[in-house]
Amino acid sequence: MNLDSIVELFRDAKLNALIPDNKVKGISASGVEGGFYYLFLGLLREKLNGPLIVIEKGILNCENTKNGIKSFFPDRLVFSLYYEGEEVSPEQMWERINALYNDNIVNNSIIVIDSKLLDKRVRAPGQIKNSIVNLNRGDRVDYEALRESIIDAGYTVVSIVRGVGDVSFRGEIVDIFSLYENKPVRIDVFDDKIDSIKEFDIITQRAFKELSSYTIFPIVRMEDEGEIRILDIFSEGTNIVQRETFIEEAEKFNLISVDEGNINFNTLSTNRYFGNWQLFKESILQYRDFDIAMFAESEAEIKRLRELLSEYENIYYFTGKLDKGFISIDKKLAVFSDREIFARKYRRRETRYSEDEVPIDDLYSMEVGEYVVHRDYGIGIYRGLKKININGKDSECLVIYYQGDDKVFVPVERLNLVSRYISDKDTQPQLSSIGTNLWKERKSKVKKALLLLSEELLKLYAEREVKHREPYGEDTYEEKLLESTFEYEETEDQINAIEFIKKKMTDDKVMNVIVVGEVGFGKTEVAIRASMKAVMNGKQVVVLAPTTILAEQHYNKFRERLKEFPVNIGLLSRFVAPKEIKRIVEMVKDGRMDILIGTHKVFNKEVRFANLGLLIIDEEHKFGVKHKEKIKSYKKDVDVIEMTATPIPRTLQMALSGFRDMVKIQTPPTGRMPVITKIIKWNDDVLQDIILREIERGGQVFFLHNRVETIHSVADRVNRILPDMKIAVS
């Protein structure tokens, strides 16, 4: 069975009876339940001419419908239109332009529209076409008119262009990153003529490639920016499907109903199992005589499901972001989604920069007044950029001030000599003095200390290198089940990190791996998977955290993920009662405690492990000197995973030198959105819009208030604005 054969089952007499001879007036169907709705929409599009518009309530429903259709019809053009605020991703910009204004694409597509957009005013197709700006090198232009047309096209004026939709005006130079283009350009206008058009690097901001022409496409933001309603764009006779009554009457359009109709497709919704794997396995026994189609979001998840369901012969696996399945009694077909089985959450995927395009700390992100370190001159204060004439050529230089108002000019080409000043102390550093040997002597002392430390570390890692242990076995059933119950889709980097660590654990050499990744990028899940493997092989695990709060967070996360498994997890911190500490210590000693999570309390001499196999350290550089010495004693003969968002230079150098393995998690979780900060006066309408937008996308809202005395009155005020919202005060 393949996707085509599933779809083919429903290209039958019922579908022909529903739409006889492609007549579309008064189409009405019933029995369109669960995920069959998405398959049904794809079939409708095949039978009808022109675009098919589907109206849904809320962003999450729009995305689920789009992904559901694509699960059954991967090659079908499906767009999802909604308004989520001022921050618009390039993908959303593309979808809006194509779905609303590209006639060649619109007529062959399915367009899913959030009901909130029905009353939004958008620009007419003619306005969009008139907003396209074509530029050629050598063209005569009015600079002010060009500036006005770019702003009218919806571009955001910024100081430095960093992404699609940004524009910067400096004198008669225009930096802009147009929709549809891969690189931003720098347009130099001289004497009302386009003197040059050059692509430039988003990181260094340096121009490098000359272009002969460039096209600036308008940005569509869905912010009541036009004069017509969104449905006015579509021609008479356009087919519209709505599950709720958003449009009462529409003589211009053909409204299609999927609630009540003479043609019954006789499908049923599937159950949700909320991660109860045993219940799911028992329930599918009733479909022994059915073909079972199992949809999962990734090939890795399909592989795990195949292993977990290996005893079943009538299951076929497909990749797709299907949020719900369906049962067809007539066709003897049962369709299931991994999201229904494991209560997995969906997150929208946003395009990320490739590794060589990720914005890094550079001269544009340095702030005037911050401390910097020059390799040759020492600690100074960055005072901005200044153009200096060097050998008859103007060169942009960093200005760094030192003691006695001495200053050094560093050409931007030699930016590699300058770094930010980083310290774990809150005190301000002493500025270096130019013309003395103090900085050179200070560097010399540090080098000697580093040599001693290097010798110590070399000895430690040499000892570890010759240590051997019993290799861990292949993944157990419990490990595969744990992976399948992860509620999110793993990122590619997460998968690579997990596979790398597991491979190391099945070797007979003691493991020492650094996992580097930003906060929230999924390092903890990697640690949980490694811990499970250790426990399933009869080993104990200790997880060290530098603070009580972080230890509790890890404890709660580990307990939540491993609650369905026979794994004992304990916490040692200053908030744990002495009686409970004594009980945990006894369990650790006799081997009944599988995973111990804690702060420096773990270093207590009373804590003795029966069979410690894995040490996981979160941000080792935040521990004190004494605790680091204790950690070193642990490290000699157990596997070690160190997790960090900011590896200190020593740790990084050891990884780069080959003394320690390093894996990087650079991919943010799917759908992770940037933080947007705004300062506004209290406005009921604005507040209502912001909160509803977050709730409709499936999120939660934390409302912080700075006074205990008035917190309840503020909650009452919010409740008046949003009477149907559940509000709690803590």
C-alpha positions as CSV (number, residue, x, y, z in Angstrom):
1,M,0.0,0.0,0.0
2,N,1.2,3.5,-0.9
3,L,-0.3,7.0,-0.6
4,D,-1.8,6.8,-4.1
5,S,-3.6,3.6,-3.3
6,I,-5.1,5.2,-0.1
7,V,-6.3,8.2,-2.1
8,E,-7.5,5.9,-4.9
9,L,-9.9,4.1,-2.5
10,F,-12.0,7.2,-2.2
11,R,-12.0,8.2,-5.9
12,D,-15.3,6.2,-6.2
13,A,-19.0,6.5,-6.9
14,K,-19.7,8.5,-3.8
15,L,-17.3,11.2,-4.9
16,N,-18.8,11.2,-8.4
17,A,-22.3,11.4,-6.9
18,L,-21.2,14.4,-4.8
19,I,-19.9,16.3,-7.8
20,P,-21.8,15.1,-10.9
21,D,-20.3,16.4,-14.1
22,N,-18.2,19.0,-12.1
23,K,-21.3,20.8,-11.0
24,V,-20.4,22.7,-7.8
25,K,-23.6,24.4,-6.7
26,G,-25.0,23.0,-3.4
27,I,-22.3,20.5,-2.7
28,S,-22.9,18.9,0.7
29,A,-21.3,15.9,2.3
30,S,-21.5,14.1,5.7
31,G,-19.4,11.5,7.5
32,V,-16.2,13.5,6.9
33,E,-14.6,12.9,10.2
34,G,-11.1,13.2,11.7
35,G,-8.2,13.2,9.3
36,F,-10.4,12.1,6.4
37,Y,-11.3,15.8,6.2
38,Y,-7.9,16.6,4.8
39,L,-8.0,13.8,2.2
40,F,-11.5,14.9,1.2
41,L,-10.3,18.5,0.6
42,G,-7.6,17.1,-1.7
43,L,-10.1,15.1,-3.6
44,L,-12.4,18.2,-4.0
45,R,-9.5,20.1,-5.5
46,E,-9.0,17.4,-8.1
47,K,-12.7,17.5,-9.2
48,L,-13.2,21.3,-9.2
49,N,-11.8,24.1,-11.3
50,G,-9.9,27.0,-9.9
51,P,-8.6,27.5,-6.4
52,L,-10.2,25.8,-3.3
53,I,-10.5,28.1,-0.3
54,V,-10.8,26.5,3.2
55,I,-11.7,28.7,6.1
56,E,-10.5,27.6,9.5
57,K,-10.6,29.2,13.0
58,G,-7.2,30.0,14.4
59,I,-3.6,29.6,13.3
60,L,-3.2,26.1,14.7
61,N,-6.2,24.8,12.7
62,C,-4.9,26.5,9.6
63,E,-1.5,24.9,9.9
64,N,-3.0,21.5,10.8
65,T,-5.2,21.6,7.7
66,K,-2.4,22.6,5.4
67,N,-0.1,19.8,6.8
68,G,-3.0,17.3,6.8
69,I,-3.7,17.9,3.1
70,K,0.1,17.7,2.3
71,S,0.3,14.4,4.1
72,F,-2.0,12.7,1.6
73,F,-1.1,15.0,-1.4
74,P,2.6,15.9,-1.0
75,D,2.8,17.5,-4.4
76,R,-0.3,19.7,-4.0
77,L,0.1,23.4,-3.7
78,V,-1.4,24.3,-0.3
79,F,-1.1,27.8,1.4
80,S,-1.9,28.8,4.9
81,L,-2.8,32.5,5.5
82,Y,-3.1,34.0,9.0
83,Y,-2.0,37.1,10.9
84,E,0.4,36.6,13.8
85,G,1.7,40.1,14.4
86,E,4.3,42.4,12.8
87,E,7.1,39.9,12.8
88,V,6.7,38.0,9.5
89,S,8.9,35.2,8.4
90,P,10.1,35.0,4.7
91,E,8.0,31.8,4.3
92,Q,4.8,33.7,5.3
93,M,5.7,36.5,2.9
94,W,6.1,34.1,0.1
95,E,2.8,32.3,0.9
96,R,0.9,35.6,1.0
97,I,2.2,36.9,-2.3
98,N,1.7,33.5,-4.1
99,A,-1.7,32.7,-2.6
100,L,-3.2,36.1,-3.2
101,Y,-1.5,37.7,-6.2
102,N,0.2,35.0,-8.3
103,D,-2.5,34.0,-10.8
104,N,-0.4,31.1,-12.3
105,I,-0.2,29.5,-8.8
106,V,-3.5,30.5,-7.2
107,N,-5.7,28.6,-9.8
108,N,-4.0,25.3,-9.0
109,S,-3.9,25.6,-5.2
110,I,-5.7,25.1,-1.9
111,I,-5.7,28.2,0.2
112,V,-6.4,27.8,4.0
113,I,-7.5,31.1,5.5
114,D,-7.9,32.1,9.2
115,S,-11.4,33.4,9.8
116,K,-9.9,36.4,11.5
117,L,-8.6,37.6,8.2
118,L,-12.0,37.7,6.5
119,D,-12.5,41.3,7.6
120,K,-8.9,42.5,7.1
121,R,-8.4,45.0,4.4
122,V,-5.6,44.0,1.9
123,R,-4.1,45.6,-1.1
124,A,-5.7,44.9,-4.5
125,P,-3.7,42.9,-7.1
126,G,-3.1,46.1,-9.1
127,Q,-1.6,47.8,-6.1
128,I,0.8,44.9,-5.6
129,K,1.9,44.9,-9.2
130,N,2.5,48.7,-9.1
131,S,4.6,48.3,-5.9
132,I,7.2,46.1,-7.6
133,V,10.4,48.1,-8.1
134,N,12.8,47.1,-10.9
135,L,16.2,48.6,-10.7
136,N,19.0,48.5,-13.3
137,R,22.6,49.8,-13.0
138,G,22.8,53.1,-14.8
139,D,19.1,54.0,-14.5
140,R,18.1,57.6,-13.6
141,V,16.2,57.7,-10.3
142,D,14.8,60.2,-7.9
143,Y,16.3,59.1,-4.6
144,E,13.4,60.4,-2.4
145,A,10.9,58.8,-4.7
146,L,12.8,55.5,-4.5
147,R,12.9,55.7,-0.7
148,E,9.1,56.4,-0.6
149,S,8.3,53.5,-2.9
150,I,10.4,51.1,-0.9
151,I,8.7,52.1,2.4
152,D,5.3,51.9,0.7
153,A,6.2,48.4,-0.4
154,G,6.1,47.4,3.2
155,Y,9.8,47.3,4.1
156,T,11.0,48.0,7.7
157,V,13.6,50.8,8.1
158,V,16.5,49.6,10.3
159,S,20.0,50.7,11.0
160,I,21.6,47.4,9.8
161,V,20.0,45.0,7.4
162,R,19.8,41.5,8.9
163,G,16.9,39.8,7.2
164,V,14.3,39.7,4.5
165,G,12.1,42.8,4.6
166,D,14.8,45.1,6.0
167,V,16.0,48.3,4.4
168,S,18.5,50.9,5.6
169,F,19.1,54.4,4.1
170,R,22.5,56.1,4.6
171,G,23.0,59.2,2.6
172,E,22.4,58.0,-1.0
173,I,23.2,54.4,-0.2
174,V,20.3,51.9,0.2
175,D,20.8,48.5,1.8
176,I,17.8,46.2,1.2
177,F,16.9,42.5,1.5
178,S,14.1,41.9,-1.0
179,L,11.6,39.1,-0.9
180,Y,12.4,36.2,-3.3
181,E,16.1,37.1,-3.2
182,N,18.9,35.1,-1.5
183,K,21.2,38.0,-0.6
184,P,20.7,41.6,0.3
185,V,22.1,44.4,-1.9
186,R,23.7,47.7,-1.5
187,I,22.4,50.3,-4.0
188,D,24.7,53.4,-4.5
189,V,22.9,56.4,-6.0
190,F,25.1,59.2,-7.2
191,D,23.8,62.3,-9.0
192,D,20.3,60.8,-9.5
193,K,21.8,57.7,-11.2
194,I,22.2,54.2,-9.9
195,D,26.0,54.0,-9.8
196,S,26.2,50.4,-8.5
197,I,24.2,47.4,-7.2
198,K,26.2,45.0,-5.1
199,E,25.3,42.0,-3.1
200,F,26.7,42.1,0.5
201,D,27.4,39.7,3.3
202,I,24.8,39.8,6.1
203,I,27.5,39.1,8.7
204,T,30.4,41.3,7.7
205,Q,28.2,43.9,5.9
206,R,30.8,44.0,3.1
207,A,29.8,44.2,-0.5
208,F,31.4,41.6,-2.8
209,K,29.4,40.9,-6.0
210,E,28.3,43.5,-8.7
211,L,24.8,43.0,-10.1
212,S,23.3,44.6,-13.2
213,S,19.7,44.6,-11.9
214,Y,17.6,43.9,-8.8
215,T,13.9,43.6,-8.2
216,I,12.2,44.7,-5.0
217,F,8.9,42.8,-4.3
218,P,6.3,44.2,-1.9
219,I,5.8,42.8,1.6
220,V,2.2,41.7,2.5
221,R,1.7,42.0,6.2
222,M,-2.1,41.6,6.6
223,E,-2.4,44.7,8.8
224,D,-5.4,46.4,7.2
225,E,-3.0,47.9,4.7
226,G,-5.4,48.1,1.7
227,E,-8.9,48.8,0.6
228,I,-10.5,45.5,-0.3
229,R,-11.4,42.4,1.8
230,I,-9.3,39.3,1.3
231,L,-12.1,37.3,-0.4
232,D,-12.7,40.1,-2.9
233,I,-9.4,39.1,-4.6
234,F,-10.9,35.8,-5.8
235,S,-13.1,35.6,-8.8
236,E,-16.8,34.7,-9.0
237,G,-17.5,31.0,-8.6
238,T,-14.6,30.3,-6.3
239,N,-15.2,27.2,-4.2
240,I,-15.2,27.7,-0.4
241,V,-15.2,25.0,2.3
242,Q,-16.1,26.0,5.9
243,R,-16.7,23.7,8.9
244,E,-18.2,26.5,10.9
245,T,-20.5,29.2,9.5
246,F,-18.1,32.1,8.9
247,I,-19.9,33.2,5.7
248,E,-23.7,33.2,5.8
249,E,-24.5,33.9,2.2
250,A,-22.3,34.4,-0.8
251,E,-23.8,34.7,-4.2
252,K,-20.4,35.2,-5.7
253,F,-18.9,32.0,-4.3
254,N,-19.9,28.3,-4.1
255,L,-20.1,27.3,-0.5
256,I,-19.4,23.6,0.3
257,S,-20.7,22.0,3.5
258,V,-19.1,19.0,5.2
259,D,-21.6,18.7,8.1
260,E,-24.9,17.5,6.7
261,G,-25.4,16.1,3.3
262,N,-27.0,13.2,1.4
263,I,-23.6,11.7,0.4
264,N,-22.2,10.0,3.5
265,F,-18.5,9.0,3.4
266,N,-19.0,7.0,6.6
267,T,-15.7,7.7,8.3
268,L,-15.0,7.9,12.1
269,S,-12.5,9.8,14.2
270,T,-9.7,7.9,15.9
271,N,-9.1,8.1,19.7
272,R,-6.3,10.1,21.3
273,Y,-4.1,7.9,23.5
274,F,-2.1,10.7,25.3
275,G,1.1,8.6,25.3
276,N,-0.5,5.4,26.7
277,W,1.3,3.0,24.3
278,Q,-0.1,-0.2,25.8
279,L,-3.7,1.1,25.3
280,F,-2.9,1.9,21.7
281,K,-1.5,-1.6,21.0
282,E,-4.5,-3.2,22.6
283,S,-7.0,-1.0,20.6
284,I,-5.5,-1.7,17.2
285,L,-6.2,-5.4,17.7
286,Q,-9.8,-4.7,16.6
287,Y,-8.5,-3.7,13.2
288,R,-6.9,-7.1,12.4
289,D,-8.8,-7.3,9.1
290,F,-8.1,-3.7,8.2
291,D,-5.1,-2.1,6.4
292,I,-3.5,0.2,8.9
293,A,-1.7,3.4,7.7
294,M,0.6,5.0,10.3
295,F,1.7,8.6,9.8
296,A,4.8,10.0,11.6
297,E,6.6,13.3,11.1
298,S,10.1,11.9,10.4
299,E,11.9,8.9,9.0
300,A,13.5,8.4,12.4
301,E,10.1,8.2,14.1
302,I,8.9,5.7,11.5
303,K,11.9,3.6,12.1
304,R,11.1,3.5,15.9
305,L,7.5,2.7,15.2
306,R,8.4,-0.2,12.9
307,E,10.5,-1.7,15.7
308,L,7.8,-1.1,18.4
309,L,5.1,-2.6,16.2
310,S,7.2,-5.3,14.5
311,E,4.7,-8.1,15.4
312,Y,2.0,-6.5,13.3
313,E,2.0,-7.4,9.6
314,N,-0.8,-5.2,8.2
315,I,0.7,-1.7,9.0
316,Y,2.1,0.6,6.4
317,Y,4.2,3.7,7.3
318,F,4.1,7.2,5.8
319,T,5.8,10.5,6.5
320,G,3.5,13.3,7.1
321,K,2.5,15.9,9.7
322,L,-1.0,14.5,10.3
323,D,-2.6,15.7,13.6
324,K,-5.4,13.1,13.5
325,G,-6.4,9.9,11.8
326,F,-9.7,8.3,10.8
327,I,-11.4,4.9,10.4
328,S,-13.2,4.0,7.2
329,I,-15.5,1.0,7.8
330,D,-16.4,0.8,4.1
331,K,-12.9,0.6,2.9
332,K,-11.5,-1.4,5.8
333,L,-8.9,1.2,6.4
334,A,-7.5,2.6,9.7
335,V,-5.3,5.7,9.6
336,F,-3.3,6.7,12.7
337,S,-1.1,9.7,13.5
338,D,1.9,9.6,15.9
339,R,0.7,13.0,17.3
340,E,-2.6,11.3,18.5
341,I,-0.8,8.3,20.0
342,F,1.9,10.2,21.8
343,A,0.2,13.6,22.4
344,R,3.1,15.1,20.4
345,K,2.9,18.8,19.9
346,Y,3.3,20.4,16.5
347,R,5.6,23.3,16.0
348,R,5.8,25.3,12.8
349,R,9.1,25.0,11.0
350,E,10.9,28.2,10.2
351,T,13.9,28.4,7.8
352,R,17.1,28.9,9.7
353,Y,20.4,30.4,8.5
354,S,22.9,27.9,7.2
355,E,26.0,27.6,9.4
356,D,28.0,30.1,7.5
357,E,25.2,32.7,7.6
358,V,24.4,32.7,11.3
359,P,24.9,36.3,12.5
360,I,27.9,36.3,14.9
361,D,29.3,38.8,17.3
362,D,31.0,41.4,15.2
363,L,31.8,45.1,15.2
364,Y,28.1,45.8,14.4
365,S,26.9,44.1,17.5
366,M,29.5,45.7,19.8
367,E,28.1,48.4,22.0
368,V,29.9,51.7,22.5
369,G,31.2,51.8,26.1
370,E,31.7,48.0,26.6
371,Y,35.0,46.5,27.6
372,V,37.0,44.7,25.0
373,V,40.4,43.0,24.9
374,H,43.1,43.6,22.3
375,R,45.5,40.8,22.0
376,D,48.6,43.1,22.1
377,Y,47.4,46.0,24.2
378,G,45.0,44.5,26.7
379,I,41.7,45.6,28.3
380,G,40.2,48.8,26.9
381,I,36.8,50.5,26.2
382,Y,35.2,50.4,22.7
383,R,34.3,53.9,21.7
384,G,32.8,53.3,18.2
385,L,34.0,53.5,14.6
386,K,36.0,56.2,12.9
387,K,37.3,56.7,9.4
388,I,41.1,57.1,9.3
389,N,43.3,57.9,6.3
390,I,46.0,55.2,6.2
391,N,48.6,55.5,3.4
392,G,46.3,57.7,1.4
393,K,43.3,55.3,1.7
394,D,40.3,55.8,4.0
395,S,39.9,52.9,6.4
396,E,37.2,52.3,8.9
397,C,38.7,51.6,12.4
398,L,37.5,50.6,15.9
399,V,38.5,53.2,18.5
400,I,39.6,51.7,21.8
401,Y,40.5,53.8,24.8
402,Y,43.0,52.8,27.5
403,Q,44.4,54.3,30.8
404,G,45.3,58.0,30.6
405,D,42.9,58.5,27.6
406,D,45.4,56.7,25.3
407,K,43.7,55.2,22.3
408,V,44.3,52.6,19.6
409,F,42.8,52.5,16.1
410,V,42.1,49.0,14.9
411,P,41.2,48.6,11.1
412,V,38.1,46.4,10.7
413,E,40.2,44.0,8.6
414,R,42.1,43.2,11.9
415,L,38.9,42.6,13.9
416,N,40.3,39.2,14.8
417,L,42.7,40.9,17.3
418,V,39.8,42.2,19.4
419,S,37.4,40.2,21.6
420,R,34.7,41.0,24.2
421,Y,35.9,41.1,27.8
422,I,34.3,38.2,29.6
423,S,34.4,37.6,33.4
424,D,32.5,35.8,36.0
425,K,32.9,38.8,38.4
426,D,30.6,41.8,38.5
427,T,33.4,44.3,39.2
428,Q,34.7,46.5,36.4
429,P,38.1,45.6,35.1
430,Q,41.1,47.8,35.3
431,L,42.1,49.4,32.0
432,S,45.4,48.4,30.6
433,S,48.2,51.0,30.3
434,I,49.9,51.4,26.9
435,G,53.6,51.8,27.0
436,T,54.3,49.5,29.9
437,N,55.0,45.8,30.2
438,L,52.1,45.1,32.6
439,W,49.9,43.4,29.9
440,K,52.7,41.3,28.6
441,E,53.6,40.2,32.2
442,R,50.0,39.4,32.9
443,K,49.7,37.2,29.7
444,S,53.0,35.5,30.7
445,K,51.6,34.5,34.1
446,V,48.4,33.2,32.6
447,K,50.4,31.1,30.1
448,K,52.4,29.5,33.0
449,A,49.2,28.7,34.9
450,L,47.7,27.2,31.7
451,L,50.7,25.0,31.2
452,L,50.3,23.6,34.7
453,L,46.6,23.1,34.1
454,S,47.3,21.5,30.8
455,E,49.7,19.0,32.3
456,E,47.1,18.1,34.9
457,L,44.4,17.6,32.3
458,L,46.7,15.7,30.0
459,K,47.4,13.3,32.8
460,L,43.7,12.9,33.6
461,Y,42.7,12.3,30.0
462,A,45.7,9.9,29.4
463,E,44.4,7.8,32.3
464,R,40.9,7.9,30.8
465,E,42.2,6.9,27.4
466,V,43.4,3.5,28.7
467,K,40.3,2.9,30.7
468,H,38.0,0.2,29.3
469,R,34.5,-0.9,30.4
470,E,31.9,-3.3,29.3
471,P,30.2,-1.9,26.1
472,Y,26.5,-1.0,26.4
473,G,24.0,-3.1,24.5
474,E,21.8,-2.1,21.6
475,D,18.6,-0.1,22.3
476,T,16.1,-1.9,24.4
477,Y,12.3,-1.9,23.8
478,E,12.0,0.7,26.7
479,E,14.5,3.0,25.0
480,K,12.7,2.9,21.7
481,L,9.4,3.6,23.5
482,L,11.0,6.5,25.3
483,E,12.1,8.0,22.0
484,S,8.6,7.6,20.6
485,T,7.0,9.4,23.5
486,F,9.0,12.6,22.9
487,E,6.2,15.2,22.4
488,Y,8.2,17.3,19.9
489,E,9.8,16.5,16.6
490,E,13.6,16.1,17.2
491,T,15.8,18.6,15.3
492,E,18.4,17.2,13.0
493,D,21.2,18.2,15.4
494,Q,19.4,16.5,18.3
495,I,19.2,13.3,16.4
496,N,22.9,13.5,15.4
497,A,23.9,14.2,19.0
498,I,21.8,11.3,20.4
499,E,23.2,8.9,17.8
500,F,26.8,10.0,18.4
501,I,26.5,9.5,22.2
502,K,24.8,6.1,21.8
503,K,27.5,5.0,19.5
504,K,30.2,6.0,22.0
505,M,28.3,4.2,24.8
506,T,28.3,0.9,22.8
507,D,32.1,1.2,22.5
508,D,34.3,-0.2,25.2
509,K,36.2,3.0,25.8
510,V,35.2,5.5,28.5
511,M,33.2,8.3,26.9
512,N,33.8,12.1,27.4
513,V,31.5,14.2,25.3
514,I,30.7,18.0,25.3
515,V,27.2,18.9,24.1
516,V,27.1,22.5,23.0
517,G,23.8,24.2,22.4
518,E,21.7,27.3,23.3
519,V,19.2,27.2,26.1
520,G,16.0,25.6,24.9
521,F,17.7,23.8,22.0
522,G,17.2,20.3,23.4
523,K,20.3,19.3,25.4
524,T,18.2,17.9,28.3
525,E,16.5,15.4,26.0
526,V,19.8,14.2,24.8
527,A,20.8,13.7,28.5
528,I,17.6,11.8,29.2
529,R,18.1,9.4,26.3
530,A,21.7,8.7,27.4
531,S,20.6,8.2,31.0
532,M,18.0,5.7,29.9
533,K,20.6,3.7,28.1
534,A,22.8,3.6,31.1
535,V,20.0,2.6,33.4
536,M,18.8,-0.1,31.0
537,N,22.4,-1.5,31.2
538,G,22.4,-1.7,35.0
539,K,24.3,1.5,35.6
540,Q,23.6,4.5,37.9
541,V,23.5,8.1,36.6
542,V,24.3,11.3,38.4
543,V,23.3,14.7,36.9
544,L,25.1,17.7,38.4
545,A,23.6,21.2,38.2
546,P,25.3,24.5,39.5
547,T,22.1,25.9,41.1
548,T,19.2,24.6,43.1
549,I,16.6,25.9,40.6
550,L,18.3,24.2,37.7
551,A,18.6,20.9,39.6
552,E,14.9,21.0,40.3
553,Q,14.1,21.8,36.7
554,H,16.1,18.8,35.6
555,Y,14.5,16.6,38.3
556,N,11.0,17.6,37.1
557,K,11.8,17.1,33.5
558,F,13.5,13.7,34.0
559,R,10.5,12.5,36.2
560,E,8.0,13.7,33.6
561,R,9.8,11.9,30.7
562,L,10.5,8.7,32.6
563,K,7.2,8.4,34.6
564,E,6.0,5.4,32.5
565,F,9.2,3.4,33.2
566,P,10.6,1.6,36.2
567,V,13.3,4.1,36.9
568,N,13.9,5.6,40.4
569,I,15.0,9.3,40.3
570,G,16.2,11.3,43.3
571,L,17.0,14.9,44.0
572,L,19.6,16.3,46.4
573,S,19.6,20.0,47.1
574,R,19.2,22.4,50.1
575,F,15.4,22.3,49.7
576,V,15.2,18.6,50.3
577,A,14.4,17.6,53.9
578,P,17.1,15.8,55.9
579,K,14.9,12.7,56.3
580,E,14.4,12.5,52.6
581,I,18.1,13.0,51.9
582,K,19.0,10.1,54.2
583,R,16.5,7.8,52.3
584,I,17.9,8.9,48.9
585,V,21.5,8.3,50.1
586,E,20.7,4.8,51.3
587,M,19.0,4.0,47.9
588,V,22.1,5.3,46.1
589,K,24.4,3.2,48.2
590,D,22.5,-0.1,47.7
591,G,21.9,0.5,44.0
592,R,18.1,1.1,44.1
593,M,18.5,4.8,43.0
594,D,18.9,4.8,39.2
595,I,19.3,8.5,38.5
596,L,20.5,11.1,41.1
597,I,20.1,14.8,40.3
598,G,21.5,17.5,42.4
599,T,23.8,20.4,43.2
600,H,27.1,20.2,45.2
601,K,25.1,18.2,47.8
602,V,26.0,15.2,45.6
603,F,29.6,15.6,46.6
604,N,28.8,14.8,50.3
605,K,31.1,12.0,51.5
606,E,28.0,10.0,52.6
607,V,26.9,9.7,48.9
608,R,28.5,6.5,47.6
609,F,27.3,4.9,44.4
610,A,26.9,1.2,44.0
611,N,27.6,1.2,40.2
612,L,28.0,4.7,38.8
613,G,28.3,4.5,35.0
614,L,27.4,8.0,33.7
615,L,28.1,11.5,34.9
616,I,26.2,14.4,33.3
617,I,27.4,17.9,34.2
618,D,25.4,21.0,33.3
619,E,27.6,24.1,32.9
620,E,30.7,22.8,34.7
621,H,32.4,26.2,34.6
622,K,29.8,27.5,37.1
623,F,31.0,25.2,39.8
624,G,33.5,26.3,42.4
625,V,37.2,25.2,42.5
626,K,36.7,22.6,45.2
627,H,33.7,21.1,43.4
628,K,35.6,21.0,40.2
629,E,38.3,18.9,41.9
630,K,35.6,16.5,43.1
631,I,34.2,16.3,39.6
632,K,37.7,15.3,38.3
633,S,37.8,12.4,40.7
634,Y,34.5,11.2,39.3
635,K,35.6,11.6,35.7
636,K,38.4,9.0,35.8
637,D,36.5,5.9,35.2
638,V,32.9,6.8,34.3
639,D,31.3,8.1,31.1
640,V,30.9,11.9,31.1
641,I,28.6,14.2,29.2
642,E,29.0,17.9,29.8
643,M,26.2,20.2,28.6
644,T,26.9,23.9,28.0
645,A,25.5,26.9,26.1
646,T,28.8,28.7,26.3
647,P,31.9,26.5,26.4
648,I,34.8,28.2,28.2
649,P,37.9,28.5,26.0
650,R,39.8,25.7,27.8
651,T,36.9,23.3,27.3
652,L,36.5,24.3,23.6
653,Q,40.2,24.0,23.0
654,M,40.4,20.5,24.4
655,A,37.5,19.5,22.2
656,L,39.1,21.0,19.1
657,S,42.4,19.4,20.0
658,G,40.8,16.0,20.1
659,F,41.1,15.3,23.9
660,R,37.3,15.4,24.2
661,D,34.5,14.8,21.7
662,M,32.1,17.6,21.0
663,V,28.7,17.6,19.4
664,K,26.8,20.8,18.6
665,I,23.1,21.5,18.7
666,Q,22.8,24.6,16.5
667,T,19.3,24.0,15.2
668,P,16.6,25.8,17.2
669,P,13.4,23.7,17.9
670,T,10.9,23.8,15.1
671,G,8.8,26.9,15.3
672,R,10.9,28.7,17.9
673,M,10.0,32.4,17.5
674,P,12.2,35.4,18.3
675,V,11.6,37.4,21.4
676,I,9.8,40.7,20.7
677,T,9.9,43.4,23.3
678,K,7.6,46.5,23.1
679,I,6.9,49.3,25.5
680,I,3.2,50.4,25.3
681,K,0.7,52.3,27.4
682,W,-2.2,50.2,28.7
683,N,-4.7,49.7,25.9
684,D,-7.6,47.2,26.2
685,D,-7.8,46.6,22.5
686,V,-4.1,46.0,22.0
687,L,-3.9,43.8,25.1
688,Q,-6.9,41.7,23.9
689,D,-5.4,41.3,20.4
690,I,-2.0,40.2,21.8
691,I,-3.4,37.7,24.3
692,L,-6.0,36.2,21.8
693,R,-3.3,35.8,19.1
694,E,-1.1,33.8,21.5
695,I,-4.0,31.6,22.7
696,E,-5.1,30.9,19.2
697,R,-1.7,29.6,18.2
698,G,-1.9,27.1,21.1
699,G,0.3,29.1,23.5
700,Q,0.0,30.4,27.1
701,V,0.3,33.9,28.5
702,F,2.2,35.0,31.6
703,F,1.1,38.4,32.8
704,L,3.6,39.9,35.2
705,H,2.5,42.6,37.7
706,N,4.9,44.4,40.1
707,R,2.6,44.9,43.1
708,V,1.0,42.2,45.3
709,E,-1.6,44.7,46.7
710,T,-3.1,45.4,43.3
711,I,-2.5,42.1,41.4
712,H,-6.1,40.9,41.8
713,S,-7.6,44.2,40.5
714,V,-5.4,43.9,37.4
715,A,-6.5,40.3,37.0
716,D,-10.2,41.5,37.2
717,R,-9.4,44.1,34.5
718,V,-7.9,41.5,32.2
719,N,-11.0,39.3,32.9
720,R,-13.3,42.1,31.8
721,I,-11.4,42.4,28.5
722,L,-11.4,38.6,28.0
723,P,-14.5,37.2,29.8
724,D,-14.2,33.8,28.2
725,M,-10.5,33.3,29.2
726,K,-9.4,31.1,32.1
727,I,-7.2,33.4,34.3
728,A,-5.3,32.3,37.4
729,V,-3.4,34.5,39.9
730,S,-0.2,33.2,41.5
